């Protein structure tokens, strides 16, 4: 069962560390940036 | 992702940040980012927390995970979502940039 996001609904907020260990929280961009969030297939 | 690297500046001009999430760990991300010289942030998600939150179908693991993209506007709303059926099923940057123009217009810029 997948949990798909809905259009025009609030995007689920999350916080991850970037690859250098700095925390990145989605909601921190609100009011400033549009976000193009890409889920990658996997890379070598 | 090379395509994204090429067009990153255009995304930035439209007040967009690109965030790439994947199940690989930080080390793999670093190695790939260095190799491909990618300018945008990469967010390792080895616990699959965000992947699951955004509905990347876990059961497709055995065939290889499918790509997915979403655009979230400045109000934090999802304005575009695309789940790919295969590796090539990804939206064109041009479409994304046009959509960003629309969003920026909607938000009164």
Backbone of each chain as nested JSON, in Angstrom:
{
  "chains": [
    {"id": "A", "residues": [
      {"number": 1, "name": "UNK", "atoms": {"N": [0.852, -1.196, 0.0], "CA": [0.0, 0.0, 0.0], "C": [0.879, 1.234, 0.0]}},
      {"number": 2, "name": "UNK", "atoms": {"N": [0.629, 2.13, -0.901], "CA": [1.492, 3.312, -0.941], "C": [0.779, 4.501, -0.321]}},
      {"number": 3, "name": "UNK", "atoms": {"N": [1.521, 5.471, 0.007], "CA": [1.032, 6.629, 0.741], "C": [1.283, 7.848, -0.137]}},
      {"number": 4, "name": "UNK", "atoms": {"N": [0.442, 8.035, -1.12], "CA": [0.764, 9.078, -2.096], "C": [0.369, 10.454, -1.59]}},
      {"number": 5, "name": "UNK", "atoms": {"N": [1.134, 11.445, -1.979], "CA": [0.816, 12.813, -1.57], "C": [-0.33, 13.333, -2.426]}},
      {"number": 6, "name": "UNK", "atoms": {"N": [-1.089, 14.256, -1.865], "CA": [-2.244, 14.806, -2.578], "C": [-1.958, 16.208, -3.074]}},
      {"number": 7, "name": "UNK", "atoms": {"N": [-2.45, 16.484, -4.27], "CA": [-2.277, 17.814, -4.835], "C": [-3.026, 18.837, -4.008]}},
      {"number": 8, "name": "UNK", "atoms": {"N": [-2.399, 20.013, -3.877], "CA": [-2.981, 21.153, -3.161], "C": [-3.167, 20.907, -1.673]}},
      {"number": 9, "name": "UNK", "atoms": {"N": [-2.628, 19.817, -1.191], "CA": [-2.624, 19.562, 0.252], "C": [-1.23, 19.924, 0.778]}},
      {"number": 10, "name": "UNK", "atoms": {"N": [-1.126, 20.204, 2.071], "CA": [0.204, 20.501, 2.612], "C": [1.144, 19.32, 2.419]}},
      {"number": 11, "name": "UNK", "atoms": {"N": [2.35, 19.598, 2.001], "CA": [3.337, 18.543, 1.835], "C": [3.759, 18.051, 3.213]}},
      {"number": 12, "name": "UNK", "atoms": {"N": [3.885, 16.739, 3.373], "CA": [4.327, 16.227, 4.676], "C": [5.694, 16.794, 5.027]}},
      {"number": 13, "name": "UNK", "atoms": {"N": [5.794, 17.339, 6.213], "CA": [7.066, 17.922, 6.612], "C": [8.036, 16.826, 7.027]}},
      {"number": 14, "name": "UNK", "atoms": {"N": [9.299, 17.077, 6.849], "CA": [10.299, 16.116, 7.28], "C": [11.604, 16.828, 7.553]}},
      {"number": 15, "name": "UNK", "atoms": {"N": [12.475, 16.136, 8.241], "CA": [13.829, 16.646, 8.424], "C": [14.812, 15.517, 8.166]}},
      {"number": 16, "name": "UNK", "atoms": {"N": [15.76, 15.785, 7.309], "CA": [16.831, 14.826, 7.029], "C": [18.15, 15.564, 7.138]}},
      {"number": 17, "name": "UNK", "atoms": {"N": [19.204, 14.816, 7.338], "CA": [20.517, 15.457, 7.278], "C": [21.017, 15.374, 5.853]}},
      {"number": 18, "name": "UNK", "atoms": {"N": [21.61, 16.451, 5.367], "CA": [22.202, 16.352, 4.034], "C": [23.46, 15.49, 4.138]}},
      {"number": 19, "name": "UNK", "atoms": {"N": [24.115, 15.303, 3.014], "CA": [25.212, 14.347, 3.044], "C": [26.401, 14.831, 3.854]}},
      {"number": 20, "name": "UNK", "atoms": {"N": [26.365, 16.095, 4.284], "CA": [27.433, 16.607, 5.14], "C": [27.001, 16.667, 6.602]}},
      {"number": 21, "name": "UNK", "atoms": {"N": [25.822, 16.138, 6.88], "CA": [25.355, 16.085, 8.262], "C": [24.589, 17.313, 8.724]}},
      {"number": 22, "name": "UNK", "atoms": {"N": [24.303, 18.246, 7.834], "CA": [23.529, 19.429, 8.225], "C": [22.047, 19.128, 8.118]}},
      {"number": 23, "name": "UNK", "atoms": {"N": [21.27, 19.463, 9.149], "CA": [19.841, 19.154, 9.093], "C": [19.13, 20.043, 8.077]}},
      {"number": 24, "name": "UNK", "atoms": {"N": [18.252, 19.431, 7.321], "CA": [17.445, 20.158, 6.342], "C": [15.989, 19.824, 6.617]}},
      {"number": 25, "name": "UNK", "atoms": {"N": [15.206, 20.833, 6.927], "CA": [13.791, 20.626, 7.22], "C": [12.976, 21.258, 6.106]}},
      {"number": 26, "name": "UNK", "atoms": {"N": [12.036, 20.499, 5.56], "CA": [11.248, 20.99, 4.427], "C": [10.553, 22.307, 4.748]}},
      {"number": 27, "name": "UNK", "atoms": {"N": [9.945, 22.385, 5.92], "CA": [9.152, 23.575, 6.254], "C": [10.003, 24.833, 6.413]}},
      {"number": 28, "name": "UNK", "atoms": {"N": [11.313, 24.674, 6.512], "CA": [12.171, 25.852, 6.634], "C": [12.193, 26.681, 5.355]}},
      {"number": 29, "name": "UNK", "atoms": {"N": [11.774, 26.08, 4.249], "CA": [11.777, 26.799, 2.976], "C": [10.492, 27.587, 2.752]}},
      {"number": 30, "name": "UNK", "atoms": {"N": [9.499, 27.382, 3.606], "CA": [8.198, 28.023, 3.414], "C": [8.364, 29.541, 3.414]}},
      {"number": 31, "name": "UNK", "atoms": {"N": [7.666, 30.153, 2.487], "CA": [7.734, 31.612, 2.381], "C": [8.911, 32.091, 1.566]}},
      {"number": 32, "name": "UNK", "atoms": {"N": [9.838, 31.187, 1.255], "CA": [11.038, 31.632, 0.547], "C": [11.276, 30.913, -0.773]}},
      {"number": 33, "name": "UNK", "atoms": {"N": [11.118, 29.604, -0.733], "CA": [11.469, 28.833, -1.919], "C": [10.379, 27.858, -2.309]}},
      {"number": 34, "name": "UNK", "atoms": {"N": [10.258, 27.679, -3.612], "CA": [9.53, 26.511, -4.095], "C": [10.509, 25.349, -3.983]}},
      {"number": 35, "name": "UNK", "atoms": {"N": [10.002, 24.168, -3.78], "CA": [10.89, 23.013, -3.665], "C": [10.581, 22.005, -4.755]}},
      {"number": 36, "name": "UNK", "atoms": {"N": [11.587, 21.624, -5.504], "CA": [11.486, 20.523, -6.45], "C": [12.102, 19.326, -5.75]}},
      {"number": 37, "name": "UNK", "atoms": {"N": [11.25, 18.459, -5.241], "CA": [11.701, 17.324, -4.449], "C": [11.778, 16.097, -5.355]}},
      {"number": 38, "name": "UNK", "atoms": {"N": [12.948, 15.558, -5.474], "CA": [13.179, 14.453, -6.4], "C": [13.533, 13.196, -5.618]}},
      {"number": 39, "name": "UNK", "atoms": {"N": [12.775, 12.136, -5.853], "CA": [13.111, 10.857, -5.247], "C": [13.839, 10.053, -6.292]}},
      {"number": 40, "name": "UNK", "atoms": {"N": [15.082, 9.787, -5.978], "CA": [15.907, 9.202, -6.997], "C": [15.787, 7.705, -7.034]}},
      {"number": 41, "name": "UNK", "atoms": {"N": [16.001, 7.154, -8.193], "CA": [15.863, 5.724, -8.386], "C": [17.006, 4.972, -7.726]}},
      {"number": 42, "name": "UNK", "atoms": {"N": [18.075, 5.624, -7.527], "CA": [19.223, 4.884, -6.996], "C": [20.395, 5.091, -7.919]}},
      {"number": 43, "name": "UNK", "atoms": {"N": [21.521, 5.356, -7.364], "CA": [22.671, 5.641, -8.207], "C": [23.884, 4.927, -7.64]}},
      {"number": 44, "name": "UNK", "atoms": {"N": [24.85, 4.737, -8.486], "CA": [26.049, 4.014, -8.018], "C": [27.046, 4.993, -7.423]}}
    ]},
    {"id": "B", "residues": [
      {"number": 1, "name": "UNK", "atoms": {"N": [20.295, 12.943, -13.799], "CA": [20.589, 14.035, -12.868], "C": [21.504, 15.065, -13.512]}},
      {"number": 2, "name": "UNK", "atoms": {"N": [22.167, 14.662, -14.553], "CA": [23.015, 15.627, -15.261], "C": [22.148, 16.729, -15.848]}},
      {"number": 3, "name": "UNK", "atoms": {"N": [20.945, 16.349, -16.252], "CA": [20.011, 17.32, -16.806], "C": [19.631, 18.351, -15.766]}},
      {"number": 4, "name": "UNK", "atoms": {"N": [19.434, 17.9, -14.558], "CA": [19.093, 18.81, -13.471], "C": [20.263, 19.747, -13.186]}},
      {"number": 5, "name": "UNK", "atoms": {"N": [21.438, 19.224, -13.231], "CA": [22.626, 20.038, -12.965], "C": [22.71, 21.162, -13.979]}},
      {"number": 6, "name": "UNK", "atoms": {"N": [22.431, 20.81, -15.229], "CA": [22.492, 21.822, -16.286], "C": [21.479, 22.936, -16.074]}},
      {"number": 7, "name": "UNK", "atoms": {"N": [20.295, 22.579, -15.599], "CA": [19.211, 23.551, -15.502], "C": [19.052, 24.13, -14.11]}},
      {"number": 8, "name": "UNK", "atoms": {"N": [19.934, 23.764, -13.19], "CA": [19.798, 24.199, -11.804], "C": [19.679, 25.705, -11.67]}},
      {"number": 9, "name": "UNK", "atoms": {"N": [20.486, 26.41, -12.436], "CA": [20.47, 27.866, -12.355], "C": [19.088, 28.413, -12.68]}},
      {"number": 10, "name": "UNK", "atoms": {"N": [18.446, 27.815, -13.677], "CA": [17.099, 28.262, -14.051], "C": [16.118, 28.005, -12.921]}},
      {"number": 11, "name": "UNK", "atoms": {"N": [16.275, 26.884, -12.256], "CA": [15.412, 26.588, -11.118], "C": [15.613, 27.65, -10.037]}},
      {"number": 12, "name": "UNK", "atoms": {"N": [16.878, 27.993, -9.803], "CA": [17.174, 28.971, -8.771], "C": [16.593, 30.333, -9.111]}},
      {"number": 13, "name": "UNK", "atoms": {"N": [16.616, 30.659, -10.397], "CA": [16.051, 31.935, -10.83], "C": [14.57, 32.012, -10.534]}},
      {"number": 14, "name": "UNK", "atoms": {"N": [13.942, 30.868, -10.473], "CA": [12.505, 30.853, -10.181], "C": [12.266, 30.569, -8.703]}},
      {"number": 15, "name": "UNK", "atoms": {"N": [13.258, 30.907, -7.875], "CA": [13.102, 30.744, -6.427], "C": [12.83, 29.292, -6.046]}},
      {"number": 16, "name": "UNK", "atoms": {"N": [13.401, 28.371, -6.787], "CA": [13.197, 26.97, -6.451], "C": [14.504, 26.354, -5.978]}},
      {"number": 17, "name": "UNK", "atoms": {"N": [14.38, 25.508, -4.981], "CA": [15.51, 24.714, -4.537], "C": [15.227, 23.274, -4.962]}},
      {"number": 18, "name": "UNK", "atoms": {"N": [16.279, 22.561, -5.348], "CA": [16.126, 21.154, -5.699], "C": [16.642, 20.326, -4.535]}},
      {"number": 19, "name": "UNK", "atoms": {"N": [15.846, 19.388, -4.075], "CA": [16.298, 18.468, -3.028], "C": [16.174, 17.053, -3.569]}},
      {"number": 20, "name": "UNK", "atoms": {"N": [17.229, 16.282, -3.482], "CA": [17.189, 14.901, -3.966], "C": [17.252, 13.965, -2.776]}},
      {"number": 21, "name": "UNK", "atoms": {"N": [16.266, 13.092, -2.667], "CA": [16.212, 12.12, -1.574], "C": [16.393, 10.729, -2.137]}},
      {"number": 22, "name": "UNK", "atoms": {"N": [17.185, 9.924, -1.441], "CA": [17.373, 8.549, -1.884], "C": [17.715, 7.666, -0.698]}},
      {"number": 23, "name": "UNK", "atoms": {"N": [17.591, 6.363, -0.851], "CA": [17.831, 5.443, 0.264], "C": [19.307, 5.173, 0.534]}},
      {"number": 24, "name": "UNK", "atoms": {"N": [20.16, 5.692, -0.328], "CA": [21.587, 5.462, -0.131], "C": [22.067, 6.216, 1.1]}},
      {"number": 25, "name": "UNK", "atoms": {"N": [23.208, 5.807, 1.642], "CA": [23.722, 6.499, 2.83], "C": [24.554, 7.725, 2.431]}},
      {"number": 26, "name": "UNK", "atoms": {"N": [24.969, 8.482, 3.432], "CA": [25.671, 9.744, 3.175], "C": [26.942, 9.53, 2.366]}},
      {"number": 27, "name": "UNK", "atoms": {"N": [27.633, 8.422, 2.67], "CA": [28.882, 8.153, 1.977], "C": [28.666, 7.982, 0.476]}},
      {"number": 28, "name": "UNK", "atoms": {"N": [27.636, 7.221, 0.132], "CA": [27.346, 6.988, -1.29], "C": [26.924, 8.286, -1.968]}},
      {"number": 29, "name": "UNK", "atoms": {"N": [26.141, 9.071, -1.232], "CA": [25.717, 10.37, -1.768], "C": [26.945, 11.227, -2.042]}},
      {"number": 30, "name": "UNK", "atoms": {"N": [27.828, 11.303, -1.089], "CA": [29.01, 12.152, -1.245], "C": [29.816, 11.728, -2.468]}},
      {"number": 31, "name": "UNK", "atoms": {"N": [30.006, 10.411, -2.59], "CA": [30.818, 9.901, -3.7], "C": [30.174, 10.256, -5.037]}},
      {"number": 32, "name": "UNK", "atoms": {"N": [28.864, 10.061, -5.111], "CA": [28.167, 10.344, -6.371], "C": [28.145, 11.832, -6.653]}},
      {"number": 33, "name": "UNK", "atoms": {"N": [27.911, 12.632, -5.628], "CA": [27.858, 14.082, -5.813], "C": [29.198, 14.616, -6.301]}},
      {"number": 34, "name": "UNK", "atoms": {"N": [30.265, 14.064, -5.758], "CA": [31.59, 14.504, -6.189], "C": [31.844, 14.086, -7.627]}},
      {"number": 35, "name": "UNK", "atoms": {"N": [31.463, 12.859, -7.91], "CA": [31.728, 12.316, -9.249], "C": [30.965, 13.11, -10.312]}},
      {"number": 36, "name": "UNK", "atoms": {"N": [29.716, 13.437, -9.992], "CA": [28.877, 14.125, -10.974], "C": [28.916, 15.631, -10.82]}},
      {"number": 37, "name": "UNK", "atoms": {"N": [29.604, 16.089, -9.784], "CA": [29.713, 17.522, -9.54], "C": [28.34, 18.193, -9.471]}},
      {"number": 38, "name": "UNK", "atoms": {"N": [27.496, 17.678, -8.59], "CA": [26.136, 18.188, -8.507], "C": [26.048, 19.358, -7.536]}},
      {"number": 39, "name": "UNK", "atoms": {"N": [25.375, 20.422, -7.945], "CA": [25.34, 21.635, -7.129], "C": [24.219, 21.699, -6.097]}},
      {"number": 40, "name": "UNK", "atoms": {"N": [23.233, 20.807, -6.213], "CA": [22.072, 20.928, -5.331], "C": [22.166, 19.92, -4.183]}},
      {"number": 41, "name": "UNK", "atoms": {"N": [21.402, 20.153, -3.115], "CA": [21.524, 19.285, -1.936], "C": [21.046, 17.849, -2.173]}},
      {"number": 42, "name": "UNK", "atoms": {"N": [21.768, 16.938, -1.575], "CA": [21.363, 15.536, -1.595], "C": [21.037, 15.13, -0.163]}},
      {"number": 43, "name": "UNK", "atoms": {"N": [19.934, 14.421, 0.023], "CA": [19.499, 14.054, 1.368], "C": [19.397, 12.54, 1.492]}},
      {"number": 44, "name": "UNK", "atoms": {"N": [20.373, 11.922, 2.122], "CA": [20.315, 10.477, 2.317], "C": [19.151, 10.099, 3.232]}},
      {"number": 45, "name": "UNK", "atoms": {"N": [18.448, 9.067, 2.841], "CA": [17.3, 8.604, 3.623], "C": [17.393, 7.086, 3.797]}},
      {"number": 46, "name": "UNK", "atoms": {"N": [18.469, 6.618, 4.425], "CA": [18.69, 5.174, 4.512], "C": [17.629, 4.449, 5.346]}},
      {"number": 47, "name": "UNK", "atoms": {"N": [16.911, 5.174, 6.199], "CA": [15.832, 4.539, 6.953], "C": [14.52, 4.536, 6.186]}},
      {"number": 48, "name": "UNK", "atoms": {"N": [14.529, 5.108, 4.981], "CA": [13.343, 5.149, 4.114], "C": [12.195, 5.94, 4.714]}},
      {"number": 49, "name": "UNK", "atoms": {"N": [12.472, 6.767, 5.667], "CA": [11.404, 7.492, 6.357], "C": [10.666, 8.424, 5.397]}},
      {"number": 50, "name": "UNK", "atoms": {"N": [11.429, 9.249, 4.704], "CA": [10.802, 10.214, 3.804], "C": [10.297, 9.512, 2.551]}},
      {"number": 51, "name": "UNK", "atoms": {"N": [11.004, 8.503, 2.108], "CA": [10.554, 7.731, 0.951], "C": [9.156, 7.174, 1.196]}},
      {"number": 52, "name": "UNK", "atoms": {"N": [8.959, 6.624, 2.362], "CA": [7.652, 6.068, 2.697], "C": [6.61, 7.166, 2.85]}},
      {"number": 53, "name": "UNK", "atoms": {"N": [7.027, 8.27, 3.482], "CA": [6.122, 9.395, 3.71], "C": [5.552, 9.911, 2.395]}},
      {"number": 54, "name": "UNK", "atoms": {"N": [6.373, 9.857, 1.352], "CA": [5.966, 10.37, 0.059], "C": [5.544, 9.281, -0.903]}},
      {"number": 55, "name": "UNK", "atoms": {"N": [5.408, 8.07, -0.387], "CA": [4.76, 7.046, -1.187], "C": [5.604, 6.373, -2.242]}},
      {"number": 56, "name": "UNK", "atoms": {"N": [6.918, 6.399, -2.076], "CA": [7.713, 5.64, -3.036], "C": [7.45, 4.173, -2.754]}},
      {"number": 57, "name": "UNK", "atoms": {"N": [6.921, 3.51, -3.729], "CA": [6.459, 2.143, -3.529], "C": [7.579, 1.201, -3.149]}},
      {"number": 58, "name": "UNK", "atoms": {"N": [7.518, 0.738, -1.935], "CA": [8.58, -0.118, -1.434], "C": [8.578, -1.462, -2.132]}},
      {"number": 59, "name": "UNK", "atoms": {"N": [7.406, -1.937, -2.523], "CA": [7.346, -3.282, -3.089], "C": [8.019, -3.365, -4.451]}},
      {"number": 60, "name": "UNK", "atoms": {"N": [8.277, -2.239, -5.05], "CA": [8.902, -2.252, -6.378], "C": [10.413, -2.401, -6.266]}},
      {"number": 61, "name": "UNK", "atoms": {"N": [10.894, -2.492, -5.035], "CA": [12.342, -2.632, -4.809], "C": [12.969, -3.667, -5.714]}},
      {"number": 62, "name": "UNK", "atoms": {"N": [12.296, -4.809, -5.874], "CA": [12.988, -5.876, -6.589], "C": [13.164, -5.586, -8.072]}},
      {"number": 63, "name": "UNK", "atoms": {"N": [12.369, -4.688, -8.591], "CA": [12.577, -4.318, -9.988], "C": [13.404, -3.042, -10.098]}},
      {"number": 64, "name": "UNK", "atoms": {"N": [13.742, -2.524, -8.951], "CA": [14.405, -1.212, -8.973], "C": [13.378, -0.15, -8.637]}},
      {"number": 65, "name": "UNK", "atoms": {"N": [13.731, 0.741, -7.805], "CA": [12.803, 1.754, -7.346], "C": [12.439, 2.705, -8.475]}},
      {"number": 66, "name": "UNK", "atoms": {"N": [11.188, 3.12, -8.495], "CA": [10.768, 4.042, -9.533], "C": [11.023, 5.486, -9.088]}},
      {"number": 67, "name": "UNK", "atoms": {"N": [11.324, 6.336, -10.031], "CA": [11.557, 7.748, -9.669], "C": [10.238, 8.437, -9.324]}},
      {"number": 68, "name": "UNK", "atoms": {"N": [10.336, 9.482, -8.556], "CA": [9.158, 10.292, -8.245], "C": [9.621, 11.725, -8.051]}},
      {"number": 69, "name": "UNK", "atoms": {"N": [8.751, 12.65, -8.411], "CA": [9.079, 14.07, -8.217], "C": [7.854, 14.788, -7.694]}},
      {"number": 70, "name": "UNK", "atoms": {"N": [8.091, 15.811, -6.912], "CA": [6.985, 16.636, -6.475], "C": [7.448, 18.087, -6.362]}},
      {"number": 71, "name": "UNK", "atoms": {"N": [6.53, 18.989, -6.615], "CA": [6.85, 20.407, -6.432], "C": [5.993, 20.933, -5.302]}},
      {"number": 72, "name": "UNK", "atoms": {"N": [6.65, 21.583, -4.366], "CA": [5.974, 22.16, -3.21], "C": [6.161, 23.673, -3.276]}},
      {"number": 73, "name": "UNK", "atoms": {"N": [5.05, 24.405, -3.206], "CA": [5.18, 25.86, -3.371], "C": [5.582, 26.524, -2.054]}},
      {"number": 74, "name": "UNK", "atoms": {"N": [5.65, 27.839, -2.071], "CA": [6.15, 28.565, -0.902], "C": [5.189, 28.519, 0.27]}},
      {"number": 75, "name": "UNK", "atoms": {"N": [3.977, 28.095, 0.0], "CA": [3.027, 27.943, 1.105], "C": [3.11, 26.538, 1.69]}},
      {"number": 76, "name": "UNK", "atoms": {"N": [4.002, 25.72, 1.136], "CA": [4.133, 24.366, 1.651], "C": [3.112, 23.404, 1.079]}},
      {"number": 77, "name": "UNK", "atoms": {"N": [2.432, 23.808, -0.018], "CA": [1.434, 22.938, -0.616], "C": [2.029, 22.164, -1.78]}},
      {"number": 78, "name": "UNK", "atoms": {"N": [1.567, 20.927, -1.924], "CA": [1.985, 20.109, -3.054], "C": [1.258, 20.615, -4.296]}},
      {"number": 79, "name": "UNK", "atoms": {"N": [1.995, 21.041, -5.292], "CA": [1.352, 21.562, -6.495], "C": [1.577, 20.669, -7.708]}},
      {"number": 80, "name": "UNK", "atoms": {"N": [2.442, 19.687, -7.567], "CA": [2.708, 18.763, -8.666], "C": [3.259, 17.489, -8.056]}},
      {"number": 81, "name": "UNK", "atoms": {"N": [2.825, 16.365, -8.591], "CA": [3.415, 15.106, -8.146], "C": [3.437, 14.137, -9.318]}},
      {"number": 82, "name": "UNK", "atoms": {"N": [4.502, 13.42, -9.424], "CA": [4.642, 12.466, -10.52], "C": [5.366, 11.228, -10.026]}},
      {"number": 83, "name": "UNK", "atoms": {"N": [4.739, 10.078, -10.216], "CA": [5.401, 8.818, -9.882], "C": [5.737, 8.142, -11.198]}},
      {"number": 84, "name": "UNK", "atoms": {"N": [7.001, 7.917, -11.447], "CA": [7.41, 7.345, -12.723], "C": [7.124, 5.859, -12.816]}},
      {"number": 85, "name": "UNK", "atoms": {"N": [6.859, 5.401, -14.025], "CA": [6.646, 3.969, -14.251], "C": [7.931, 3.254, -14.601]}},
      {"number": 86, "name": "UNK", "atoms": {"N": [8.878, 4.017, -15.062], "CA": [10.203, 3.453, -15.323], "C": [11.226, 4.569, -15.256]}},
      {"number": 87, "name": "UNK", "atoms": {"N": [12.464, 4.19, -15.455], "CA": [13.574, 5.129, -15.329], "C": [13.407, 6.354, -16.213]}},
      {"number": 88, "name": "UNK", "atoms": {"N": [12.805, 6.149, -17.363], "CA": [12.712, 7.267, -18.314], "C": [11.463, 8.109, -18.075]}},
      {"number": 89, "name": "UNK", "atoms": {"N": [10.621, 7.628, -17.183], "CA": [9.355, 8.318, -16.966], "C": [9.542, 9.444, -15.952]}},
      {"number": 90, "name": "UNK", "atoms": {"N": [10.262, 10.471, -16.387], "CA": [10.474, 11.637, -15.53], "C": [10.055, 12.882, -16.3]}},
      {"number": 91, "name": "UNK", "atoms": {"N": [9.504, 13.864, -15.603], "CA": [9.036, 15.057, -16.298], "C": [10.207, 15.869, -16.85]}},
      {"number": 92, "name": "UNK", "atoms": {"N": [9.958, 16.592, -17.918], "CA": [10.997, 17.44, -18.487], "C": [11.203, 18.657, -17.588]}},
      {"number": 93, "name": "UNK", "atoms": {"N": [12.449, 19.088, -17.503], "CA": [12.747, 20.281, -16.709], "C": [11.938, 21.475, -17.195]}},
      {"number": 94, "name": "UNK", "atoms": {"N": [11.744, 21.536, -18.508], "CA": [11.009, 22.659, -19.098], "C": [9.609, 22.755, -18.503]}},
      {"number": 95, "name": "UNK", "atoms": {"N": [8.978, 21.603, -18.369], "CA": [7.631, 21.565, -17.77], "C": [7.68, 22.067, -16.345]}},
      {"number": 96, "name": "UNK", "atoms": {"N": [8.699, 21.638, -15.622], "CA": [8.834, 22.007, -14.233], "C": [9.062, 23.51, -14.107]}},
      {"number": 97, "name": "UNK", "atoms": {"N": [9.896, 24.034, -14.997], "CA": [10.199, 25.47, -14.94], "C": [8.971, 26.3, -15.275]}},
      {"number": 98, "name": "UNK", "atoms": {"N": [8.193, 25.82, -16.227], "CA": [6.958, 26.535, -16.577], "C": [5.982, 26.511, -15.418]}},
      {"number": 99, "name": "UNK", "atoms": {"N": [5.91, 25.383, -14.756], "CA": [5.014, 25.273, -13.612], "C": [5.456, 26.225, -12.501]}},
      {"number": 100, "name": "UNK", "atoms": {"N": [6.747, 26.314, -12.312], "CA": [7.261, 27.232, -11.29], "C": [6.886, 28.67, -11.613]}},
      {"number": 101, "name": "UNK", "atoms": {"N": [6.928, 29.01, -12.874], "CA": [6.51, 30.351, -13.292], "C": [5.065, 30.599, -12.881]}},
      {"number": 102, "name": "UNK", "atoms": {"N": [4.231, 29.603, -13.128], "CA": [2.813, 29.715, -12.781], "C": [2.64, 29.881, -11.284]}},
      {"number": 103, "name": "UNK", "atoms": {"N": [3.36, 29.079, -10.529], "CA": [3.249, 29.146, -9.073], "C": [3.687, 30.5, -8.553]}},
      {"number": 104, "name": "UNK", "atoms": {"N": [4.777, 30.988, -9.093], "CA": [5.271, 32.292, -8.655], "C": [4.257, 33.372, -8.991]}},
      {"number": 105, "name": "UNK", "atoms": {"N": [3.599, 33.208, -10.126], "CA": [2.555, 34.15, -10.532], "C": [1.363, 34.088, -9.581]}},
      {"number": 106, "name": "UNK", "atoms": {"N": [0.957, 32.852, -9.236], "CA": [-0.166, 32.639, -8.314], "C": [0.086, 33.269, -6.97]}},
      {"number": 107, "name": "UNK", "atoms": {"N": [1.319, 33.216, -6.541], "CA": [1.644, 33.719, -5.211], "C": [1.938, 35.206, -5.238]}},
      {"number": 108, "name": "UNK", "atoms": {"N": [1.593, 35.819, -6.374], "CA": [1.64, 37.281, -6.456], "C": [3.023, 37.871, -6.554]}},
      {"number": 109, "name": "UNK", "atoms": {"N": [3.894, 37.198, -7.326], "CA": [5.246, 37.768, -7.449], "C": [5.397, 38.573, -8.707]}}
    ]}
  ]
}
